[in-house]
C-alpha cells in the first residue's frame, strides 16, 4: 500500500472547527500510501481543530488559501467534518466554486460526518447516494441526495462516511478511489453546469 498513491497530490479542505481526527487520520492514510497532501482553507494562516465538536485541540497550519488553489494541482480531495468547519466553508464563494469545478472534472472526493453540508450548499448531492452524520441527513435529502446508513458509501468517486467510528473503512476506501483517479462525471446539480 505504501506506493499506491505515489505521485498523487491530495487536497484537504477545512476551516476552524474541523474535527481533528477526521483531518489527521485520512491525511495519514493517504500519506502512508505515498501521496503528498496540502491543507486548503478560507485564508492562509492556521485553523483551530476541535475534538467532539467543542473541545479545542491544536492549531493546524494552512498550506494555501482555496482562492489560490488550482484544480489541476490535485488528484483527490478530503472534506473532514466537525460542525463548525463545513458551516464556515459553505459561506465562502471561493470554496463553492472550487468544489463545483472539482465535481465537474469527476475527481474523487472523500467526505465524512458533517462534511457533506458544504456539498449541499454547492448543489453537489442532487442525484447522488451518500451517508453522513445523522443530523444533516434531512439537509442532504432536501438537496436531492439519497442517504443511506452505512459505514462507507461510494458513488462515482464520492466516498462518504458517518462519523469518526467509520474512519478505518473510510480511509481504506479513499486510498482506493484516489488511486483509481477521475470517474465518469455524474451530471447532477451544479456539477453539470
Secondary structure as GFF3:
##gff-version 3
##sequence-region A 1 193
A	DSSP	beta_strand	9	13	.	.	.	ID=ss1
A	DSSP	beta_strand	18	19	.	.	.	ID=ss2
A	DSSP	alpha_helix	20	32	.	.	.	ID=ss3
A	DSSP	beta_strand	36	41	.	.	.	ID=ss4
A	DSSP	beta_strand	45	51	.	.	.	ID=ss5
A	DSSP	beta_strand	55	62	.	.	.	ID=ss6
A	DSSP	beta_strand	64	65	.	.	.	ID=ss7
A	DSSP	three_ten_helix	66	68	.	.	.	ID=ss8
A	DSSP	three_ten_helix	71	73	.	.	.	ID=ss9
A	DSSP	beta_strand	76	79	.	.	.	ID=ss10
A	DSSP	alpha_helix	83	89	.	.	.	ID=ss11
A	DSSP	alpha_helix	93	104	.	.	.	ID=ss12
A	DSSP	beta_strand	108	112	.	.	.	ID=ss13
A	DSSP	alpha_helix	116	121	.	.	.	ID=ss14
A	DSSP	beta_strand	129	130	.	.	.	ID=ss15
A	DSSP	three_ten_helix	134	136	.	.	.	ID=ss16
A	DSSP	alpha_helix	137	142	.	.	.	ID=ss17
A	DSSP	beta_strand	146	147	.	.	.	ID=ss18
A	DSSP	beta_strand	152	155	.	.	.	ID=ss19
A	DSSP	beta_strand	158	161	.	.	.	ID=ss20
A	DSSP	three_ten_helix	164	166	.	.	.	ID=ss21
A	DSSP	alpha_helix	167	180	.	.	.	ID=ss22
A	DSSP	three_ten_helix	189	192	.	.	.	ID=ss23
###
